[in-house]
């Protein structure tokens, strides 16, 4: 049996009748006439390997030792809950790590009658009762011990199952104030028996405008307050946490692992070691607490869309050009201006492929002056190879009917498991998630509204990440042509709005092909 193997394709125990991935691909009459590129001599090797190594794409690099409890530290309205939720989304989506946020405030509300806790007029809880804290710790302990034992996954094409890297660990987010050294020491002792590493994440904020934004994000009813009402609410809020401030001891314990974020611009760390802890630190370096919106748009209809072909680097059709023109007008009045109608700075990203570049080319790039006096070029385009469409490898430029006829095994494998299926010498959705992880860091650090003009598979992944949907379901998301999806992060999730930029044409199939 002859083996053809390269670093991006699935191991196949057969002769693969296609040219080397490093040489031009030849099809049609050239192949039939014997003019196609021959296989490299190094590929024609007989291998005596009765015990081959099992191969498969790992979901992440996590190991059984990756049990973490991230303990939030800080005064109310400093963004602790937002950080905990966004961090849990990031780790679970890009590293397939089970994550759960344990909010002590929720447990306090459940114990309000028993413990005597109460809310002030602005919804600020007093320090949670000991019963609520102990119940939260008990639930973390149970979740760590029982909910996430090592899983087995059946190896494709065999009857065997193996442990899969990335499915052993778990990360719990303990969301509370945890203001004193004594309490943090007690908490570390209480969680010692679960065998998890504790990382304390402290957020400090002295900016009243940022604190107000946090209060407004958590309580939408006060977001529309007048200037006088804003002052009254801030004074009431300050009074309600004065007791907490008097006992607050910023984290400085040398024996603990911690990350301190100050005003969203300074960061300090102590005893941060290991893969996941270092990823957490890098994520926090880029996370911006402002709730700026993201706008997602596919390119206009391409020539390959019209022909039903997948992949490729074709240009826009006339209908695609119509969308590109309409998109520029919509952006001018919906993204480049703020709620008060004045110009606001905004950003634009595209992939490196011509159909996204040409879709965004009508968007203007005028200069505006920012409130701090600096000059800003509106939506100056940035192109990222990371945002290129999922690569279909040897199937690039084929229709699904052609794939079914010429490569029936590939068509069957894709139908069986669309999420982990990898096109021959191409990519899978799991590969795409790995490719897009750096873009998640870039997105999180943005402080202006951002429009991303990209491709269906790319936007499916970004959408699922932002909406906290399971990564395994990303291929099910509908990202239609001629539509802009607006995603606005909130304190509890992400608000979604969809805008049809040009009317749909009756009886016209704009996009028959789908990855």
C-alpha positions as CSV (number, residue, x, y, z in Angstrom):
1,X,0.0,0.0,0.0
2,X,1.3,3.4,-1.0
3,X,1.0,6.3,1.4
4,X,0.6,9.9,0.4
5,X,1.1,12.2,3.4
6,X,1.4,16.0,3.8
7,X,1.1,18.2,6.9
8,X,-2.4,19.5,6.2
9,X,-4.2,16.5,4.8
10,X,-5.6,13.4,6.4
11,X,-3.5,10.3,6.1
12,X,-4.7,8.2,3.3
13,X,-3.7,4.6,2.8
14,X,-4.0,4.6,-1.0
15,X,-2.5,6.2,-4.0
16,X,-3.8,9.8,-4.2
17,X,-4.1,10.7,-7.9
18,X,-3.4,14.4,-7.6
19,X,-0.3,16.5,-8.0
20,X,1.9,17.6,-5.1
21,X,0.5,20.6,-3.1
22,X,3.7,22.4,-4.0
23,X,3.2,22.1,-7.7
24,X,0.5,23.6,-10.0
25,X,-2.8,21.8,-10.1
26,X,-3.8,20.4,-13.5
27,X,-7.3,19.2,-14.4
28,X,-9.5,18.3,-17.3
29,X,-8.0,17.5,-20.7
30,X,-4.4,18.0,-19.5
31,X,-4.8,15.2,-17.0
32,X,-6.6,13.0,-19.5
33,X,-3.8,13.6,-22.1
34,X,-1.1,12.8,-19.6
35,X,0.0,16.4,-19.4
36,X,-0.7,16.8,-15.7
37,X,2.1,17.1,-13.2
38,X,3.5,13.8,-12.2
39,X,3.8,12.6,-8.6
40,X,7.1,13.5,-7.0
41,X,9.5,10.5,-6.8
42,X,9.6,10.8,-3.0
43,X,5.9,10.0,-2.8
44,X,6.3,6.6,-4.4
45,X,7.6,4.9,-1.3
46,X,6.5,1.5,0.0
47,X,6.1,1.7,3.7
48,X,6.3,-1.4,6.0
49,X,4.3,0.0,8.9
50,X,2.0,-2.5,10.5
51,X,1.5,-0.3,13.6
52,X,0.8,3.2,12.3
53,X,0.5,6.1,14.6
54,X,-3.1,7.4,15.0
55,X,-3.4,10.9,13.7
56,X,-6.1,13.5,14.2
57,X,-6.5,17.2,14.8
58,X,-6.3,18.1,18.5
59,X,-8.9,20.5,19.7
60,X,-6.3,22.4,21.8
61,X,-3.0,21.9,23.7
62,X,-4.6,21.6,27.1
63,X,-3.8,18.7,29.4
64,X,-5.3,17.1,32.4
65,X,-3.4,19.5,34.7
66,X,-5.3,22.5,33.3
67,X,-7.8,22.9,36.1
68,X,-8.1,26.6,37.0
69,X,-10.2,28.8,39.2
70,X,-10.1,32.5,38.2
71,X,-11.1,34.5,41.2
72,X,-12.2,38.1,40.5
73,X,-11.1,40.9,42.8
74,X,-12.3,44.5,42.9
75,X,-15.0,47.0,43.9
76,X,-18.5,46.9,42.3
77,X,-18.9,48.4,38.8
78,X,-15.3,47.8,37.8
79,X,-16.1,45.3,35.0
80,X,-15.4,42.1,36.9
81,X,-18.5,40.3,35.6
82,X,-17.9,41.4,32.0
83,X,-14.3,40.2,32.2
84,X,-15.3,36.8,33.7
85,X,-17.9,36.2,31.0
86,X,-15.7,37.3,28.1
87,X,-12.8,35.2,29.4
88,X,-15.0,32.2,29.7
89,X,-16.2,32.6,26.2
90,X,-12.7,32.9,24.8
91,X,-11.3,29.8,26.6
92,X,-14.3,27.6,25.8
93,X,-14.5,28.6,22.2
94,X,-10.8,28.7,21.1
95,X,-9.5,26.0,23.4
96,X,-12.5,23.8,23.9
97,X,-12.0,24.2,27.6
98,X,-15.2,23.7,29.8
99,X,-15.8,27.0,31.5
100,X,-18.5,28.3,33.8
101,X,-19.0,31.6,35.7
102,X,-20.1,31.3,39.3
103,X,-21.6,34.7,40.3
104,X,-21.7,35.1,44.1
105,X,-24.2,37.9,43.6
106,X,-26.7,35.4,42.1
107,X,-26.2,33.1,45.1
108,X,-26.7,36.1,47.4
109,X,-30.1,36.9,45.8
110,X,-31.1,33.3,46.2
111,X,-30.2,33.6,50.0
112,X,-31.7,37.0,50.4
113,X,-34.4,36.0,52.8
114,X,-32.2,33.7,54.9
115,X,-29.1,35.8,55.0
116,X,-30.6,39.2,55.3
117,X,-28.7,40.7,52.3
118,X,-30.4,43.6,50.6
119,X,-30.1,45.8,47.6
120,X,-29.9,49.6,47.7
121,X,-32.0,51.8,45.4
122,X,-29.3,51.4,42.6
123,X,-29.2,47.6,42.8
124,X,-25.8,47.4,44.6
125,X,-25.6,44.4,46.8
126,X,-24.0,44.5,50.2
127,X,-21.2,42.0,50.8
128,X,-22.7,38.5,50.2
129,X,-23.6,36.3,53.1
130,X,-21.3,33.5,54.3
131,X,-23.9,31.0,53.3
132,X,-23.9,32.3,49.7
133,X,-20.1,32.2,49.5
134,X,-20.0,28.6,50.9
135,X,-22.7,27.5,48.5
136,X,-20.8,29.0,45.5
137,X,-17.6,27.2,46.6
138,X,-19.5,23.9,47.0
139,X,-20.9,24.2,43.5
140,X,-17.4,24.9,42.1
141,X,-16.1,21.9,43.8
142,X,-18.9,19.6,42.5
143,X,-18.6,21.0,39.0
144,X,-14.8,20.4,38.9
145,X,-15.0,16.9,40.4
146,X,-18.0,15.5,38.6
147,X,-18.8,17.4,35.5
148,X,-15.5,17.2,33.5
149,X,-13.8,13.9,33.7
150,X,-11.7,12.9,30.7
151,X,-13.8,12.2,27.6
152,X,-13.3,9.7,24.9
153,X,-13.8,10.3,21.2
154,X,-14.1,7.7,18.5
155,X,-11.2,7.8,16.1
156,X,-12.5,8.4,12.5
157,X,-12.6,5.3,10.4
158,X,-12.0,2.9,13.3
159,X,-13.9,1.3,16.1
160,X,-11.4,2.5,18.7
161,X,-11.8,5.5,21.0
162,X,-9.0,7.6,22.5
163,X,-8.6,10.4,25.0
164,X,-8.4,13.7,23.2
165,X,-6.2,16.5,24.3
166,X,-8.1,19.6,25.3
167,X,-11.0,17.8,27.0
168,X,-9.4,17.2,30.4
169,X,-9.3,20.6,32.0
170,X,-11.9,23.0,33.2
171,X,-11.9,26.7,34.2
172,X,-14.3,28.1,36.9
173,X,-14.8,31.9,37.2
174,X,-15.5,32.9,40.8
175,X,-17.1,36.3,40.4
176,X,-17.2,38.3,43.6
177,X,-15.4,41.3,45.3
178,X,-12.9,39.3,47.4
179,X,-11.5,42.5,48.8
180,X,-9.4,41.5,51.8
181,X,-6.2,39.5,52.1
182,X,-7.8,37.4,54.9
183,X,-10.7,36.4,52.7
184,X,-8.5,35.6,49.7
185,X,-6.3,33.4,51.9
186,X,-9.4,31.6,53.3
187,X,-10.7,31.1,49.8
188,X,-7.5,29.5,48.6
189,X,-7.7,27.1,51.5
190,X,-11.3,26.2,50.7
191,X,-10.5,25.4,47.1
192,X,-7.2,23.6,47.8
193,X,-8.8,20.1,47.7
194,X,-10.0,20.3,44.1
195,X,-6.5,20.3,42.8
196,X,-6.9,23.5,40.7
197,X,-4.6,26.4,40.3
198,X,-6.0,29.7,41.5
199,X,-5.5,32.9,39.6
200,X,-6.8,36.1,41.1
201,X,-7.8,38.7,38.6
202,X,-8.1,42.2,40.0
203,X,-9.5,45.1,38.1
204,X,-9.0,48.7,39.4
205,X,-10.7,51.7,37.9
206,X,-10.5,55.4,39.0
207,X,-12.2,56.9,35.9
208,X,-15.7,58.1,36.9
209,X,-16.8,58.0,33.2
210,X,-15.8,54.3,33.0
211,X,-17.6,53.5,36.3
212,X,-20.7,55.2,35.0
213,X,-20.6,53.2,31.8
214,X,-20.4,50.0,33.9
215,X,-23.3,51.1,36.1
216,X,-25.3,51.9,32.9
217,X,-24.3,48.6,31.3
218,X,-25.6,46.6,34.3
219,X,-28.7,48.7,34.7
220,X,-30.1,49.8,31.3
221,X,-32.8,51.9,33.1
222,X,-30.3,54.5,34.3
223,X,-28.5,54.8,31.0
224,X,-30.8,57.6,29.9
225,X,-30.4,59.6,33.1
226,X,-30.0,63.4,32.9
227,X,-26.8,65.1,34.2
228,X,-28.5,65.8,37.5
229,X,-29.8,62.3,37.9
230,X,-26.3,61.0,36.9
231,X,-24.7,62.9,39.8
232,X,-27.4,61.7,42.2
233,X,-26.9,58.1,41.2
234,X,-23.2,58.2,41.4
235,X,-23.3,59.8,44.8
236,X,-25.7,57.1,46.0
237,X,-23.5,54.4,44.5
238,X,-20.4,55.9,46.1
239,X,-22.2,55.9,49.5
240,X,-23.2,52.3,49.1
241,X,-19.7,51.1,48.6
242,X,-17.9,53.3,51.1
243,X,-17.8,50.4,53.6
244,X,-16.2,48.2,51.0
245,X,-13.6,50.8,50.1
246,X,-12.6,51.2,53.7
247,X,-11.8,47.5,54.0
248,X,-10.4,47.0,50.4
249,X,-6.9,45.7,50.3
250,X,-5.5,45.6,46.7
251,X,-3.9,42.3,45.9
252,X,-0.2,42.1,46.5
253,X,0.3,38.7,48.1
254,X,3.6,37.3,46.7
255,X,2.5,33.7,47.4
256,X,-0.6,33.9,45.1
257,X,-0.9,33.9,41.3
258,X,-2.5,37.1,40.2
259,X,-3.1,39.5,37.3
260,X,-3.9,43.2,38.1
261,X,-5.5,45.4,35.4
262,X,-5.5,49.1,36.2
263,X,-7.8,51.5,34.3
264,X,-7.7,49.2,31.3
265,X,-4.2,50.4,30.3
266,X,-1.8,49.0,32.9
267,X,-1.3,45.4,33.8
268,X,0.9,43.6,36.4
269,X,1.3,39.9,37.1
270,X,2.7,37.6,39.7
271,X,3.5,33.8,39.4
272,X,1.7,33.4,36.0
273,X,3.1,30.2,34.5
274,X,1.7,27.6,32.1
275,X,-0.1,27.6,28.8
276,X,-3.6,28.5,29.7
277,X,-2.6,31.1,32.4
278,X,-0.4,32.8,29.8
279,X,-3.2,32.9,27.3
280,X,-5.5,34.4,30.0
281,X,-2.9,37.1,30.7
282,X,-2.5,37.9,27.0
283,X,-6.3,38.1,26.5
284,X,-6.6,40.5,29.5
285,X,-3.9,42.7,28.0
286,X,-6.1,43.2,24.9
287,X,-9.6,43.2,26.5
288,X,-11.3,46.6,26.3
289,X,-14.2,47.2,28.7
290,X,-16.0,49.7,26.4
291,X,-19.0,48.2,24.6
292,X,-18.3,49.1,21.0
293,X,-20.3,47.3,18.3
294,X,-19.0,45.0,15.6
295,X,-20.5,44.9,12.2
296,X,-20.2,41.7,10.1
297,X,-20.8,41.6,6.4
298,X,-20.1,39.0,3.7
299,X,-18.7,40.2,0.4
300,X,-21.2,40.9,-2.4
301,X,-22.2,38.1,-4.7
302,X,-19.1,36.7,-6.5
303,X,-18.8,34.9,-9.8
304,X,-18.2,31.6,-8.0
305,X,-21.3,32.2,-5.9
306,X,-23.4,32.5,-9.1
307,X,-21.8,29.4,-10.5
308,X,-22.2,27.3,-7.4
309,X,-18.4,26.9,-6.9
310,X,-16.7,26.9,-3.6
311,X,-13.6,28.8,-2.7
312,X,-11.6,30.5,-5.4
313,X,-10.7,34.2,-5.7
314,X,-13.3,35.4,-8.2
315,X,-14.5,39.0,-8.5
316,X,-18.0,40.4,-7.9
317,X,-21.0,40.0,-10.2
318,X,-23.2,42.9,-11.2
319,X,-25.4,42.1,-8.2
320,X,-22.3,42.0,-6.0
321,X,-21.3,45.4,-7.2
322,X,-24.8,46.7,-6.4
323,X,-24.4,45.6,-2.8
324,X,-20.9,47.1,-2.6
325,X,-22.3,50.5,-3.6
326,X,-25.3,50.2,-1.2
327,X,-23.1,49.1,1.6
328,X,-20.9,52.3,1.3
329,X,-24.0,54.5,1.6
330,X,-25.3,52.5,4.6
331,X,-21.9,52.7,6.4
332,X,-21.8,56.5,5.9
333,X,-25.1,57.0,7.8
334,X,-25.0,54.1,10.3
335,X,-21.4,53.4,11.4
336,X,-19.5,56.7,10.8
337,X,-21.8,58.8,12.9
338,X,-22.5,58.6,16.6
339,X,-25.9,58.6,18.4
340,X,-25.9,62.4,18.4
341,X,-25.3,62.5,14.6
342,X,-21.7,63.8,14.9
343,X,-18.8,61.9,13.1
344,X,-17.3,59.1,15.1
345,X,-14.1,57.2,14.4
346,X,-14.7,53.7,12.9
347,X,-12.5,50.9,11.5
348,X,-12.7,48.6,8.5
349,X,-11.2,45.1,8.0
350,X,-11.3,42.8,5.0
351,X,-9.7,39.6,3.9
352,X,-6.9,39.6,1.3
353,X,-9.3,38.2,-1.4
354,X,-10.5,40.4,-4.2
355,X,-14.3,39.9,-3.5
356,X,-14.0,41.4,0.0
357,X,-11.6,44.2,-1.1
358,X,-13.9,45.2,-3.9
359,X,-17.0,45.0,-1.7
360,X,-15.5,47.6,0.6
361,X,-13.8,49.8,-2.0
362,X,-16.6,52.4,-2.2
363,X,-16.4,53.2,1.5
364,X,-14.9,56.7,1.8
365,X,-11.9,57.5,4.0
366,X,-12.3,61.1,4.9
367,X,-10.3,62.7,7.8
368,X,-12.0,63.7,11.0
369,X,-10.8,65.3,14.2
370,X,-11.2,63.2,17.4
371,X,-12.2,64.8,20.8
372,X,-8.6,64.6,21.9
373,X,-7.5,66.8,18.9
374,X,-5.8,64.0,16.9
375,X,-6.6,63.4,13.3
376,X,-8.3,60.1,12.2
377,X,-8.7,58.6,8.8
378,X,-12.1,57.1,8.7
379,X,-12.3,53.3,8.0
380,X,-8.8,53.0,6.5
381,X,-8.9,49.4,5.2
382,X,-6.8,46.7,6.8
383,X,-6.4,43.4,5.1
384,X,-5.8,40.2,6.9
385,X,-4.9,36.8,5.5
386,X,-6.4,35.3,8.7
387,X,-9.8,36.5,7.4
388,X,-9.5,34.6,4.1
389,X,-12.2,32.0,3.4
390,X,-11.7,28.4,4.6
391,X,-9.4,26.8,2.1
392,X,-11.0,23.9,0.2
393,X,-7.7,22.4,-1.0
394,X,-8.1,20.1,-4.0
395,X,-11.8,20.9,-4.0
396,X,-11.2,24.6,-4.5
397,X,-13.2,25.9,-7.5
398,X,-15.4,22.7,-7.7
399,X,-19.2,22.5,-7.2
400,X,-20.6,20.1,-4.6
401,X,-22.0,18.1,-7.4
402,X,-18.5,17.7,-8.9
403,X,-17.1,16.7,-5.5
404,X,-19.8,14.1,-5.0
405,X,-19.1,12.6,-8.5
406,X,-15.3,12.7,-8.5
407,X,-14.6,12.4,-4.8
408,X,-17.5,10.5,-3.3
409,X,-15.6,9.5,-0.1
410,X,-14.8,13.2,0.6
411,X,-18.5,14.1,0.1
412,X,-19.5,11.4,2.5
413,X,-16.9,12.4,5.1
414,X,-18.0,16.0,5.0
415,X,-21.7,15.0,5.4
416,X,-20.8,12.8,8.4
417,X,-18.9,15.5,10.3
418,X,-19.0,18.9,8.8
419,X,-17.3,20.6,11.8
420,X,-14.1,18.5,11.9
421,X,-14.1,17.5,8.2
422,X,-10.9,18.7,6.5
423,X,-10.9,19.3,2.7
424,X,-8.0,17.2,1.1
425,X,-4.9,19.4,1.5
426,X,-7.3,22.1,2.8
427,X,-8.8,23.2,6.0
428,X,-11.5,22.3,8.5
429,X,-13.6,24.5,10.8
430,X,-11.3,23.5,13.7
431,X,-8.3,24.8,11.6
432,X,-10.3,27.9,11.0
433,X,-10.9,28.5,14.7
434,X,-7.1,28.2,15.3
435,X,-6.4,30.6,12.5
436,X,-8.9,33.2,13.9
437,X,-7.7,33.2,17.5
438,X,-5.2,36.1,16.9
439,X,-8.1,38.0,15.3
440,X,-10.1,37.6,18.5
441,X,-7.3,39.4,20.4
442,X,-7.3,42.1,17.8
443,X,-11.1,42.5,18.0
444,X,-11.2,42.7,21.8
445,X,-8.7,45.6,21.9
446,X,-10.6,47.8,19.5
447,X,-12.0,51.0,20.9
448,X,-14.0,52.1,17.8
449,X,-16.9,50.5,15.9
450,X,-15.5,47.9,13.5
451,X,-16.8,46.6,10.2
452,X,-15.5,43.2,9.1
453,X,-16.1,42.3,5.4
454,X,-15.2,38.7,5.1
455,X,-16.6,35.3,4.1
456,X,-19.3,32.9,5.2
457,X,-17.2,30.4,7.1
458,X,-15.1,33.1,8.7
459,X,-18.1,35.1,9.9
460,X,-19.8,31.9,11.2
461,X,-16.8,31.4,13.5
462,X,-16.7,35.0,14.7
463,X,-20.5,35.1,15.2
464,X,-20.4,32.0,17.4
465,X,-17.6,33.3,19.4
466,X,-19.3,36.7,20.1
467,X,-22.7,35.1,20.8
468,X,-21.2,32.5,23.1
469,X,-22.5,29.6,21.0
470,X,-20.8,26.1,21.0
471,X,-17.9,26.0,18.5
472,X,-19.2,22.7,17.2
473,X,-22.4,24.4,15.9
474,X,-20.7,27.2,13.9
475,X,-21.3,25.6,10.5
476,X,-25.1,25.9,11.2
477,X,-25.1,29.7,11.5
478,X,-26.9,31.5,8.6
479,X,-24.8,34.4,7.2
480,X,-26.7,35.6,4.2
481,X,-25.4,37.8,1.4
482,X,-26.5,41.5,1.2
483,X,-26.9,41.6,5.0
484,X,-25.0,43.4,7.8
485,X,-25.1,41.8,11.3
486,X,-24.5,44.2,14.2
487,X,-23.3,42.6,17.4
488,X,-23.1,44.9,20.5
489,X,-21.5,43.4,23.7
490,X,-23.5,43.9,26.9
491,X,-23.1,43.1,30.5
492,X,-25.0,39.8,30.1
493,X,-24.3,38.8,26.5
494,X,-24.4,40.3,23.0
495,X,-27.2,42.2,21.3
496,X,-27.8,41.2,17.7
497,X,-29.4,43.3,14.9
498,X,-29.6,42.4,11.2
499,X,-30.0,44.8,8.4
500,X,-30.9,43.9,4.8
501,X,-28.9,46.4,2.7
502,X,-30.6,45.7,-0.6
503,X,-33.9,44.0,-1.3
504,X,-33.9,40.3,-2.0
505,X,-34.7,39.3,-5.6
506,X,-37.6,36.9,-5.9
507,X,-36.7,33.6,-7.5
508,X,-32.9,34.3,-7.6
509,X,-30.5,32.0,-5.7
510,X,-27.7,34.3,-4.7
511,X,-25.5,31.8,-2.9
512,X,-26.1,28.1,-3.8
513,X,-22.7,27.0,-2.5
514,X,-21.9,26.8,1.2
515,X,-18.9,25.6,3.2
